[in-house]
Amino acid sequence: MKLSKTDRKLRIRRRIRKISSGTAARPRLSIFRSNKEIYAQLIDDNNGVTLASASSRDKDIEAKGTKTEVAALVGKAIAEKAKKIGVEAVAFDRGGNLYHGRVKSLADGAREAGLKF
């Protein structure tokens, strides 16, 4: 029987999470993408703590332009917050999404702002 789209995404998400985990020195950059918004979190999996977060719903991010442009702004915002708490490198967790479009735009924005994957 063929997997549904959501089951396939969930299977990919579980496979990624088996491999990648975040520490205090190198947290996991987790991305959640809905139809309208995009969210990013820096997570320390050893302590179970979210260190920083940014989303397209934040007031300091202008929600003007296309969704990919807004995703790039979210990437820059999370990279700036990471620098404030002293994080330079992260483990990238795309959350089962394809590395294309908004996910790629967020990653490129974070790299431009100085975050290393």
All heavy atoms as an XYZ file, in Angstrom:
897
protein
N       0.839     -1.184      0.000
C       0.000      0.000      0.000
C       0.881      1.244      0.000
O       1.868      1.319      0.714
C      -0.900     -0.023      1.231
C      -1.878      1.074      1.286
S      -2.976      0.737      2.673
C      -3.922      2.182      2.639
N       0.512      2.204     -0.776
C       1.284      3.425     -0.917
C       1.083      4.324      0.308
O      -0.023      4.434      0.839
C       0.832      4.159     -2.174
C       1.630      5.375     -2.489
C       1.161      5.979     -3.789
C       1.910      7.257     -4.055
N       1.444      7.926     -5.252
N       2.178      4.968      0.745
C       2.090      5.886      1.866
C       1.426      7.184      1.444
O       1.616      7.654      0.326
C       3.490      6.222      2.400
C       4.238      5.124      3.120
C       5.635      5.598      3.457
C       3.519      4.730      4.393
N       0.677      7.764      2.380
C       0.114      9.075      2.092
C       1.210     10.125      2.240
O       2.309      9.851      2.737
C      -1.039      9.393      3.045
O      -0.554      9.574      4.348
N       0.929     11.326      1.825
C       1.914     12.405      1.874
C       2.339     12.696      3.313
O       3.515     12.882      3.599
C       1.303     13.647      1.236
C       2.247     14.750      0.953
C       1.507     15.847      0.216
C       2.432     16.873     -0.341
N       1.720     17.910     -1.078
N       1.379     12.709      4.235
C       1.708     12.999      5.631
C       2.478     11.857      6.273
O       3.380     12.089      7.080
C       0.434     13.294      6.440
O      -0.476     12.208      6.297
C      -0.213     14.572      5.976
N       2.141     10.612      5.931
C       2.870      9.467      6.472
C       4.307      9.448      5.976
O       5.233      9.132      6.718
C       2.179      8.156      6.087
C       0.868      7.959      6.819
O       0.687      8.587      7.884
O       0.029      7.188      6.320
N       4.506      9.811      4.720
C       5.861      9.864      4.165
C       6.680     10.943      4.867
O       7.838     10.720      5.231
C       5.791     10.150      2.661
C       7.130     10.192      1.988
C       6.964     10.441      0.482
N       8.252     10.553     -0.122
C       8.983     11.675     -0.180
N       8.521     12.768      0.349
N      10.157     11.683     -0.760
N       6.084     12.097      5.084
C       6.776     13.194      5.761
C       7.120     12.800      7.198
O       8.211     13.075      7.687
C       5.911     14.448      5.745
C       6.586     15.643      6.335
C       5.719     16.880      6.194
C       6.356     18.053      6.875
N       5.571     19.269      6.749
N       6.209     12.121      7.868
C       6.448     11.679      9.241
C       7.571     10.653      9.294
O       8.417     10.688     10.195
C       5.165     11.098      9.825
C       5.167     10.774     11.304
C       5.411     12.042     12.115
C       3.860     10.141     11.705
N       7.630      9.757      8.314
C       8.691      8.757      8.260
C      10.050      9.425      8.062
O      11.032      9.073      8.708
C       8.424      7.778      7.129
C       9.494      6.704      7.007
C       9.223      5.790      5.861
N       8.231      4.804      6.259
C       7.837      3.800      5.484
N       8.334      3.664      4.273
N       6.954      2.936      5.911
N      10.106     10.422      7.175
C      11.353     11.155      6.943
C      11.756     11.912      8.205
O      12.926     11.928      8.587
C      11.204     12.108      5.746
C      11.032     11.311      4.460
C      12.405     13.032      5.629
C      10.608     12.147      3.273
N      10.793     12.544      8.870
C      11.072     13.298     10.097
C      11.673     12.395     11.170
O      12.646     12.753     11.837
C       9.793     13.946     10.615
C      10.015     14.769     11.869
C       8.750     15.391     12.371
N       8.244     16.335     11.398
C       6.983     16.727     11.340
N       6.102     16.263     12.190
N       6.595     17.588     10.436
N      11.114     11.201     11.333
C      11.646     10.254     12.330
C      13.055      9.797     11.967
O      13.913      9.645     12.833
C      10.725      9.052     12.438
C       9.448      9.360     13.155
C       8.627      8.109     13.328
N       7.325      8.418     13.878
C       6.193      7.869     13.477
N       6.193      6.957     12.522
N       5.060      8.208     14.027
N      13.295      9.572     10.688
C      14.616      9.138     10.240
C      15.664     10.217     10.501
O      16.773      9.925     10.954
C      14.566      8.786      8.761
C      15.869      8.205      8.244
C      15.747      7.732      6.815
N      15.461      8.836      5.926
C      14.550      8.795      4.942
N      13.830      7.718      4.744
N      14.359      9.830      4.166
N      15.316     11.484     10.266
C      16.234     12.592     10.521
C      16.501     12.724     12.016
O      17.635     12.926     12.445
C      15.661     13.904      9.953
C      15.660     13.861      8.425
C      16.463     15.106     10.426
C      14.891     14.992      7.787
N      15.458     12.600     12.837
C      15.604     12.775     14.281
C      16.420     11.666     14.929
O      17.008     11.859     15.982
C      14.234     12.865     14.947
C      13.535     14.158     14.690
C      14.153     15.325     15.431
N      13.955     15.150     16.848
C      14.929     15.085     17.732
N      16.175     15.197     17.365
N      14.673     14.931     19.003
N      16.460     10.464     14.313
C      17.307      9.400     14.846
C      18.775      9.785     14.752
O      19.569      9.441     15.605
C      17.097      8.098     14.062
C      15.937      7.273     14.532
C      16.006      5.877     13.970
C      15.676      5.860     12.506
N      15.574      4.510     11.937
N      19.119     10.509     13.693
C      20.513     10.838     13.418
C      20.945     12.121     14.114
O      21.984     12.176     14.758
C      20.737     10.967     11.899
C      20.420      9.646     11.209
C      22.144     11.410     11.597
C      20.322      9.749      9.711
N      20.160     13.182     13.984
C      20.595     14.498     14.469
C      20.024     14.791     15.848
O      18.860     14.525     16.127
C      20.165     15.592     13.497
O      18.774     15.743     13.513
N      20.884     15.312     16.699
C      20.441     15.793     18.000
C      21.271     17.020     18.349
O      22.379     17.198     17.853
C      20.597     14.713     19.080
O      21.958     14.433     19.281
N      20.731     17.862     19.185
C      21.392     19.106     19.519
C      21.997     19.083     20.905
O      21.498     18.422     21.815
N      23.086     19.807     21.066
C      23.723     19.986     22.365
C      23.720     21.476     22.674
O      23.294     22.291     21.865
C      25.165     19.460     22.344
O      25.918     20.211     21.397
C      25.217     17.985     21.997
N      24.245     21.829     23.841
C      24.312     23.241     24.197
C      25.300     23.979     23.299
O      25.077     25.134     22.921
C      24.701     23.406     25.654
N      26.393     23.315     22.925
C      27.397     23.945     22.073
C      26.951     23.979     20.602
O      27.236     24.940     19.895
C      28.721     23.203     22.184
N      26.266     22.924     20.166
C      25.788     22.863     18.788
C      24.328     22.412     18.790
O      24.020     21.231     18.631
C      26.640     21.897     17.981
C      26.275     21.913     16.526
C      27.196     21.072     15.713
N      26.762     21.187     14.318
C      27.150     20.386     13.368
N      27.991     19.424     13.634
N      26.719     20.557     12.162
N      23.396     23.357     18.969
C      21.980     22.984     19.039
C      21.418     22.593     17.675
O      22.025     22.825     16.637
C      21.307     24.257     19.558
C      22.218     25.350     19.192
C      23.591     24.776     19.186
N      20.242     22.009     17.730
C      19.543     21.591     16.513
C      18.659     22.737     16.044
O      17.877     23.275     16.803
C      18.701     20.353     16.827
C      17.882     19.836     15.689
C      17.288     18.482     16.041
N      16.558     18.472     17.272
C      15.233     18.593     17.375
N      14.488     18.741     16.312
N      14.650     18.560     18.554
N      18.807     23.123     14.782
C      17.947     24.134     14.171
C      16.775     23.412     13.541
O      16.889     22.813     12.480
C      18.707     24.953     13.122
C      17.898     25.969     12.323
C      17.271     27.003     13.242
C      18.746     26.635     11.291
N      15.642     23.439     14.234
C      14.459     22.723     13.803
C      13.523     23.676     13.067
O      13.269     24.786     13.522
C      13.742     22.130     15.015
O      12.551     21.506     14.633
N      12.990     23.225     11.947
C      12.117     24.050     11.127
C      10.746     23.400     11.034
O      10.627     22.192     10.817
C      12.705     24.220      9.722
C      13.984     25.022      9.810
C      11.717     24.903      8.787
C      14.686     25.189      8.506
N       9.717     24.218     11.218
C       8.341     23.797     10.966
C       7.752     24.732      9.933
O       7.844     25.952     10.067
C       7.499     23.819     12.242
C       6.057     23.491     11.982
C       5.687     22.187     11.733
C       5.105     24.482     11.957
C       4.357     21.877     11.469
C       3.780     24.184     11.701
C       3.405     22.876     11.454
N       7.180     24.153      8.901
C       6.615     24.944      7.814
C       5.139     24.597      7.682
O       4.768     23.449      7.464
C       7.353     24.597      6.521
C       6.875     25.345      5.308
C       7.605     24.881      4.071
N       7.337     23.495      3.748
C       6.376     23.079      2.933
N       5.594     23.938      2.350
N       6.220     21.802      2.704
N       4.287     25.602      7.849
C       2.864     25.418      7.586
C       2.548     26.039      6.232
O       3.442     26.518      5.537
C       2.028     26.063      8.695
O       2.107     27.464      8.624
N       1.296     26.060      5.867
C       0.937     26.629      4.572
C       1.187     28.132      4.518
O       1.554     28.659      3.478
C      -0.527     26.347      4.242
C      -0.750     24.905      3.849
O       0.174     24.240      3.405
N      -1.964     24.428      4.023
N       0.997     28.828      5.644
C       1.141     30.282      5.654
C       2.431     30.754      6.313
O       3.011     31.749      5.904
C      -0.024     30.927      6.398
C      -1.333     30.853      5.681
C      -2.374     31.627      6.458
C      -3.695     31.637      5.737
N      -4.694     32.428      6.461
N       2.856     30.096      7.369
C       3.949     30.588      8.210
C       5.131     29.625      8.175
O       5.025     28.503      7.698
C       3.478     30.750      9.655
C       2.158     31.480      9.831
C       2.214     32.947      9.499
O       3.319     33.512      9.451
O       1.147     33.539      9.280
N       6.260     30.090      8.743
C       7.438     29.245      8.920
C       8.051     29.573     10.273
O       8.086     30.734     10.685
C       8.452     29.396      7.762
C       9.527     28.317      7.845
C       9.036     30.770      7.710
C      10.206     28.031      6.546
N       8.479     28.540     10.997
C       8.993     28.685     12.353
C      10.359     28.010     12.436
O      10.585     26.977     11.806
C       8.057     28.015     13.359
C       6.624     28.471     13.276
C       5.727     27.868     12.405
C       6.166     29.505     14.076
C       4.420     28.284     12.332
C       4.859     29.924     14.015
C       3.980     29.314     13.139
O       2.680     29.743     13.064
N      11.257     28.575     13.247
C      12.576     27.981     13.456
C      12.901     28.031     14.945
O      12.601     29.020     15.618
C      13.631     28.734     12.669
N      13.511     26.959     15.457
C      13.892     26.881     16.863
C      15.307     26.337     16.971
O      15.703     25.469     16.196
C      12.984     25.924     17.638
C      11.588     26.362     17.829
C      10.815     25.341     18.650
O      11.136     24.155     18.650
N       9.808     25.799     19.352
N      16.038     26.828     17.964
C      17.322     26.243     18.345
C      17.064     25.416     19.593
O      16.662     25.952     20.625
C      18.354     27.331     18.628
C      18.820     28.126     17.424
C      19.740     29.238     17.872
C      19.510     27.241     16.422
N      17.318     24.107     19.509
C      16.942     23.193     20.576
C      18.161     22.454     21.099
O      18.947     21.909     20.329
C      15.896     22.172     20.071
C      14.667     22.904     19.547
C      15.516     21.195     21.171
C      13.692     22.016     18.831
N      18.305     22.434     22.430
C      19.313     21.616     23.109
C      18.613     20.332     23.539
O      17.842     20.333     24.496
C      19.879     22.382     24.315
C      20.862     21.563     25.122
O      21.212     20.446     24.694
O      21.284     22.039     26.186
N      18.851     19.239     22.825
C      18.152     17.982     23.092
C      18.644     17.295     24.362
O      17.901     16.522     24.969
C      18.300     17.031     21.908
C      17.489     17.494     20.711
O      16.338     17.901     20.909
O      18.016     17.453     19.586
N      19.879     17.548     24.773
C      20.389     16.920     25.995
C      19.613     17.400     27.222
O      19.307     16.615     28.118
C      21.871     17.227     26.176
C      22.722     16.545     25.133
O      22.287     15.585     24.496
N      23.927     17.033     24.949
N      19.306     18.681     27.272
C      18.568     19.246     28.400
C      17.087     19.426     28.106
O      16.324     19.775     28.996
C      19.165     20.595     28.804
C      20.592     20.458     29.261
O      20.955     19.472     29.901
N      21.423     21.431     28.932
N      16.677     19.236     26.864
C      15.275     19.396     26.498
C      14.817     20.841     26.579
O      13.728     21.120     27.068
N      15.647     21.768     26.089
C      15.375     23.193     26.229
C      15.431     23.865     24.858
O      16.313     23.568     24.052
C      16.418     23.852     27.157
C      16.200     25.339     27.265
C      16.394     23.214     28.519
N      14.501     24.764     24.612
C      14.564     25.614     23.432
C      15.373     26.843     23.786
O      15.021     27.592     24.689
C      13.149     26.016     22.977
O      12.418     24.838     22.645
C      13.217     26.928     21.771
N      16.464     27.062     23.066
C      17.367     28.169     23.357
C      16.900     29.470     22.725
O      17.022     30.533     23.334
C      18.776     27.836     22.874
C      19.381     26.549     23.436
C      20.705     26.253     22.761
C      19.550     26.659     24.930
N      16.387     29.418     21.510
C      15.908     30.613     20.813
C      14.910     30.180     19.754
O      14.915     29.038     19.299
C      17.063     31.358     20.166
N      14.060     31.114     19.362
C      13.096     30.815     18.304
C      12.814     32.068     17.495
O      12.993     33.193     17.975
C      11.795     30.274     18.899
O      11.171     31.277     19.671
N      12.382     31.857     16.275
C      11.977     32.942     15.390
C      10.900     32.393     14.462
O      10.888     31.203     14.146
C      13.153     33.458     14.580
N      10.003     33.260     14.064
C       8.960     32.826     13.142
C       8.527     33.991     12.274
O       8.866     35.147     12.528
C       7.753     32.270     13.899
O       7.025     33.310     14.491
N       7.754     33.669     11.267
C       7.239     34.700     10.385
C       6.119     35.489     11.051
O       5.677     36.494     10.517
C       6.744     34.068      9.086
O       5.777     33.081      9.355
N       5.693     35.076     12.218
C       4.652     35.791     12.962
C       5.227     36.813     13.927
O       4.475     37.568     14.531
C       3.805     34.794     13.735
C       3.103     33.817     12.801
C       2.097     33.022     13.516
N       1.051     33.932     13.955
C      -0.096     33.538     14.477
N      -0.337     32.272     14.611
N      -0.987     34.403     14.856
N       6.550     36.858     14.078
C       7.168     37.834     14.974
C       6.915     39.245     14.472
O       6.875     39.498     13.274
C       8.682     37.593     15.080
C       9.012     36.322     15.831
O       8.112     35.775     16.494
O      10.172     35.877     15.745
N       6.791     40.165     15.408
C       6.498     41.552     15.048
C       7.680     42.241     14.385
O       7.494     43.143     13.584
C       6.076     42.327     16.288
C       4.761     41.850     16.866
C       4.346     42.710     18.025
C       3.168     42.107     18.757
N       1.934     42.185     18.055
N       8.913     41.827     14.724
C      10.081     42.487     14.149
C      10.381     42.029     12.722
O      11.195     42.635     12.041
C      11.309     42.271     15.031
C      11.623     40.802     15.247
O      10.720     39.971     15.067
O      12.769     40.501     15.614
N       9.709     40.987     12.250
C       9.897     40.512     10.881
C       8.750     41.049     10.041
O       7.591     40.811     10.317
C       9.941     38.977     10.814
C      11.156     38.474     11.583
C       9.959     38.484      9.384
C      11.239     36.990     11.684
N       9.100     41.790      9.012
C       8.091     42.310      8.100
C       7.544     41.162      7.265
O       8.297     40.455      6.613
C       8.711     43.366      7.185
C       9.131     44.623      7.898
C       7.966     45.493      8.306
O       6.946     45.503      7.589
O       8.071     46.148      9.347
N       6.259     40.983      7.280
C       5.634     39.895      6.530
C       5.232     40.364      5.141
O       4.184     40.015      4.637
C       4.432     39.362      7.291
N       6.082     41.176      4.536
C       5.792     41.658      3.189
C       6.666     40.901      2.204
O       7.795     40.556      2.497
C       6.070     43.153      3.093
C       5.134     43.964      3.957
C       5.412     45.424      3.848
C       4.477     46.192      4.765
N       4.766     47.605      4.766
N       6.137     40.681      1.026
C       6.872     39.944      0.020
C       6.368     38.519     -0.076
O       5.361     38.143      0.521
N       7.109     37.727     -0.801
C       6.715     36.336     -0.978
C       7.065     35.525      0.265
O       7.801     35.988      1.133
C       7.427     35.729     -2.201
O       8.833     35.735     -1.957
C       7.118     36.518     -3.455
N       6.557     34.321      0.313
C       6.829     33.458      1.464
C       8.297     33.079      1.550
O       8.834     32.935      2.638
C       5.963     32.200      1.394
C       4.492     32.461      1.625
C       3.744     31.162      1.764
C       2.760     30.994      0.657
N       1.956     29.782      0.789
N       8.968     32.942      0.412
C      10.394     32.607      0.437
C      11.218     33.779      0.937
O      12.214     33.586      1.631
C      10.894     32.170     -0.947
O      10.561     33.167     -1.904
C      10.273     30.856     -1.357
N      10.828     35.006      0.615
C      11.533     36.187      1.127
C      11.360     36.306      2.632
O      12.297     36.638      3.354
C      11.021     37.450      0.433
C      11.390     37.521     -1.031
C      10.660     38.634     -1.762
O       9.772     39.281     -1.157
O      10.969     38.861     -2.942
N      10.164     36.020      3.123
C       9.911     36.055      4.565
C      10.705     34.953      5.262
O      11.247     35.162      6.352
C       8.395     35.921      4.845
C       8.119     35.756      6.326
C       7.655     37.133      4.302
N      10.818     33.784      4.637
C      11.599     32.690      5.221
C      13.064     33.077      5.352
O      13.718     32.732      6.341
C      11.454     31.429      4.372
N      13.602     33.813      4.385
C      14.986     34.282      4.471
C      15.149     35.236      5.643
O      16.169     35.201      6.351
C      15.402     34.945      3.166
N      14.154     36.089      5.886
C      14.200     36.999      7.034
C      14.162     36.235      8.352
O      14.833     36.603      9.318
C      13.033     37.995      6.973
C      13.063     39.002      5.825
C      11.784     39.832      5.834
C      14.277     39.897      5.939
N      13.388     35.161      8.399
C      13.338     34.322      9.607
C      14.695     33.666      9.832
O      15.171     33.576     10.968
C      12.213     33.263      9.487
C      12.282     32.262     10.628
C      10.863     33.939      9.466
N      15.345     33.221      8.764
C      16.685     32.631      8.875
C      17.691     33.627      9.428
O      18.508     33.301     10.290
N      17.625     34.852      8.961
C      18.531     35.886      9.474
C      18.237     36.202     10.927
O      19.152     36.396     11.735
C      18.417     37.155      8.625
C      18.991     36.986      7.241
C      18.813     38.224      6.404
C      19.323     37.971      4.987
N      19.069     39.095      4.094
N      16.956     36.216     11.294
C      16.578     36.511     12.682
C      17.058     35.423     13.633
O      17.575     35.724     14.721
C      15.061     36.668     12.786
N      16.923     34.157     13.245
C      17.359     33.077     14.131
C      18.877     33.058     14.238
O      19.429     32.745     15.301
C      16.788     31.706     13.685
C      16.927     30.649     14.794
C      17.412     31.197     12.425
C      16.036     30.834     15.952
N      19.578     33.432     13.166
C      21.041     33.490     13.226
C      21.501     34.611     14.158
O      22.464     34.435     14.913
C      21.613     33.691     11.833
N      20.830     35.744     14.132
C      21.171     36.842     15.034
C      20.924     36.461     16.484
O      21.732     36.766     17.368
C      20.373     38.092     14.667
C      20.799     38.719     13.357
C      19.857     39.818     12.902
O      18.911     40.151     13.640
O      20.077     40.346     11.793
N      19.817     35.774     16.750
C      19.535     35.326     18.121
C      20.546     34.284     18.568
O      20.931     34.244     19.742
C      18.114     34.769     18.207
C      17.057     35.847     18.084
C      15.667     35.267     18.182
C      14.626     36.363     18.036
N      13.255     35.852     18.187
N      20.995     33.440     17.642
C      22.002     32.425     17.979
C      23.323     33.089     18.344
O      24.000     32.669     19.288
C      22.193     31.471     16.808
N      23.697     34.126     17.610
C      24.937     34.831     17.918
C      24.869     35.505     19.288
O      25.865     35.560     20.005
C      25.240     35.868     16.840
C      25.777     35.270     15.574
C      26.172     36.348     14.601
C      26.783     35.755     13.365
N      27.210     36.803     12.426
N      23.695     36.006     19.656
C      23.533     36.659     20.963
C      23.772     35.693     22.117
O      24.289     36.084     23.150
C      22.138     37.278     21.091
C      21.966     38.561     20.338
C      20.593     39.142     20.568
C      20.377     40.380     19.728
N      19.015     40.908     19.877
N      23.369     34.431     21.925
C      23.562     33.454     23.002
C      24.869     32.691     22.852
O      25.153     31.784     23.631
C      22.367     32.475     23.100
C      22.177     31.689     21.798
C      21.106     33.205     23.468
C      21.142     30.597     21.891
N      25.670     33.038     21.840
C      26.998     32.448     21.700
C      27.062     31.173     20.893
O      27.983     30.383     21.055
N      26.116     30.952     19.995
C      26.092     29.756     19.164
C      26.545     30.133     17.757
O      26.054     31.090     17.175
C      24.665     29.154     19.114
C      24.599     28.022     18.125
C      24.250     28.691     20.491
N      27.512     29.379     17.227
C      28.005     29.644     15.877
C      27.665     28.528     14.899
O      27.523     28.769     13.709
C      29.510     29.857     15.901
C      29.934     31.084     16.661
C      31.432     31.265     16.668
O      32.125     30.471     15.995
O      31.892     32.189     17.329
N      27.543     27.290     15.392
C      27.269     26.141     14.525
C      26.032     25.406     15.023
O      25.791     25.322     16.230
C      28.461     25.197     14.508
N      25.248     24.888     14.086
C      24.022     24.170     14.431
C      23.923     22.890     13.608
O      24.585     22.735     12.586
C      22.763     25.032     14.167
C      22.728     26.234     15.068
C      22.664     25.435     12.725
N      23.075     21.973     14.071
C      22.710     20.788     13.306
C      21.358     21.088     12.665
O      20.398     21.422     13.356
C      22.612     19.571     14.212
N      21.268     21.003     11.351
C      20.072     21.411     10.616
C      19.060     20.279     10.580
O      19.370     19.162     10.184
C      20.463     21.839      9.199
C      19.347     22.478      8.438
C      18.864     23.712      8.810
C      18.803     21.849      7.341
C      17.847     24.317      8.104
C      17.785     22.442      6.622
C      17.309     23.670      7.005
N      17.830     20.568     11.000
C      16.727     19.606     10.986
C      15.608     20.209     10.142
O      14.936     21.133     10.575
C      16.254     19.332     12.408
C      15.070     18.390     12.472
O      14.697     17.812     11.438
O      14.511     18.240     13.576
N      15.426     19.690      8.932
C      14.447     20.266      8.025
C      13.027     19.795      8.318
O      12.078     20.198      7.643
C      14.833     19.978      6.577
C      14.985     18.534      6.251
C      15.605     18.340      4.871
N      15.977     16.967      4.649
C      15.188     16.061      4.094
N      13.991     16.387      3.704
N      15.615     14.826      3.930
N      12.859     18.935      9.282
C      11.535     18.535      9.733
C      10.733     17.718      8.736
O       9.507     17.795      8.719
N      11.388     16.951      7.903
C      10.677     16.122      6.938
C      10.331     16.839      5.648
O       9.811     16.225      4.731
N      10.598     18.135      5.576
C      10.334     18.889      4.351
C      11.490     18.718      3.375
O      12.616     18.460      3.773
C      10.178     20.382      4.666
C       9.035     20.656      5.605
O       7.902     20.297      5.320
N       9.327     21.264      6.729
N      11.197     18.896      2.107
C      12.245     18.868      1.107
C      13.119     20.097      1.250
O      12.637     21.174      1.602
C      11.647     18.838     -0.301
C      10.846     17.604     -0.681
C      10.248     17.785     -2.067
C      11.710     16.368     -0.639
N      14.405     19.947      0.987
C      15.322     21.088      1.033
C      15.154     21.865     -0.262
O      15.937     21.755     -1.201
C      16.768     20.609      1.218
C      17.736     21.735      1.453
C      17.833     22.325      2.691
C      18.534     22.210      0.422
C      18.717     23.372      2.911
C      19.413     23.250      0.631
C      19.494     23.822      1.872
O      20.362     24.862      2.093
N      14.095     22.652     -0.308
C      13.719     23.371     -1.519
C      12.768     24.489     -1.108
O      12.080     24.381     -0.105
C      13.025     22.398     -2.479
C      12.570     23.024     -3.754
N      13.441     23.368     -4.746
C      11.348     23.367     -4.191
C      12.763     23.895     -5.741
N      11.492     23.907     -5.429
N      12.757     25.565     -1.822
C      11.785     26.618     -1.589
C      12.028     27.362     -0.290
O      13.107     27.914     -0.059
N      11.009     27.374      0.574
C      11.086     28.141      1.819
C      12.109     27.588      2.791
O      12.773     28.346      3.494
C       9.722     28.195      2.494
C       8.757     29.084      1.764
C       7.524     29.310      2.562
N       6.606     28.196      2.419
C       5.620     27.934      3.272
N       5.447     28.676      4.324
N       4.825     26.917      3.076
N      12.272     26.278      2.841
C      13.254     25.671      3.742
C      14.665     26.053      3.303
O      15.507     26.442      4.117
C      13.075     24.138      3.788
C      14.162     23.491      4.604
C      11.711     23.780      4.337
N      14.927     25.992      2.019
C      16.232     26.375      1.494
C      16.473     27.863      1.694
O      17.576     28.294      2.040
C      16.332     26.022      0.011
C      17.691     26.310     -0.598
C      17.713     25.896     -2.057
C      19.072     26.041     -2.676
N      19.608     27.379     -2.634
N      15.446     28.672      1.517
C      15.570     30.109      1.700
C      15.901     30.454      3.148
O      16.744     31.318      3.418
C      14.265     30.793      1.275
O      14.329     32.160      1.487
N      15.272     29.770      4.095
C      15.568     29.989      5.513
C      17.007     29.597      5.813
O      17.731     30.327      6.493
C      14.606     29.185      6.385
C      14.650     29.468      7.878
C      13.259     29.399      8.451
C      15.551     28.520      8.602
N      17.444     28.469      5.289
C      18.816     28.017      5.523
C      19.830     28.986      4.919
O      20.844     29.307      5.553
C      19.014     26.620      4.947
N      19.555     29.473      3.723
C      20.466     30.432      3.089
C      20.521     31.744      3.870
O      21.588     32.346      4.004
C      20.042     30.693      1.643
C      20.255     29.492      0.741
O      21.045     28.602      1.133
O      19.641     29.440     -0.338
N      19.380     32.193      4.378
C      19.352     33.411      5.181
C      20.156     33.265      6.459
O      20.862     34.189      6.887
N      20.054     32.090      7.084
C      20.830     31.849      8.311
C      22.319     31.782      8.009
O      23.145     32.283      8.783
C      20.366     30.548      8.962
N      22.692     31.180      6.878
C      24.104     31.120      6.494
C      24.668     32.500      6.188
O      25.786     32.812      6.535
C      24.279     30.223      5.269
C      24.261     28.758      5.607
C      24.727     27.934      4.420
N      24.560     26.537      4.688
C      23.624     25.764      4.143
N      22.777     26.282      3.288
N      23.536     24.500      4.448
N      23.872     33.352      5.520
C      24.309     34.711      5.198
C      24.572     35.515      6.463
O      25.469     36.373      6.494
C      23.261     35.433      4.356
C      23.208     34.986      2.929
C      22.087     35.663      2.164
O      21.485     36.616      2.694
O      21.803     35.233      1.035
N      23.793     35.247      7.496
C      23.953     35.977      8.755
C      25.062     35.392      9.624
O      25.301     35.877     10.720
C      22.633     35.992      9.530
N      25.745     34.330      9.155
C      26.923     33.821      9.846
C      26.757     32.519     10.581
O      27.684     32.078     11.277
N      25.626     31.837     10.465
C      25.435     30.564     11.144
C      26.027     29.451     10.281
O      25.896     29.451      9.062
C      23.925     30.328     11.344
C      23.484     29.475     12.504
C      24.012     30.023     13.810
C      21.979     29.401     12.552
N      26.692     28.479     10.920
C      27.326     27.377     10.190
C      26.569     26.086     10.433
O      26.232     25.764     11.561
C      28.783     27.226     10.634
C      29.631     28.415     10.296
C      31.028     28.263     10.812
C      31.806     29.533     10.545
N      33.086     29.552     11.227
N      26.341     25.347      9.351
C      25.661     24.055      9.446
C      26.671     22.953      9.304
O      27.565     23.001      8.526
C      24.632     23.892      8.344
C      23.496     24.876      8.380
C      23.454     25.937      9.239
C      22.446     24.708      7.514
C      22.421     26.824      9.251
C      21.390     25.599      7.515
C      21.380     26.658      8.368
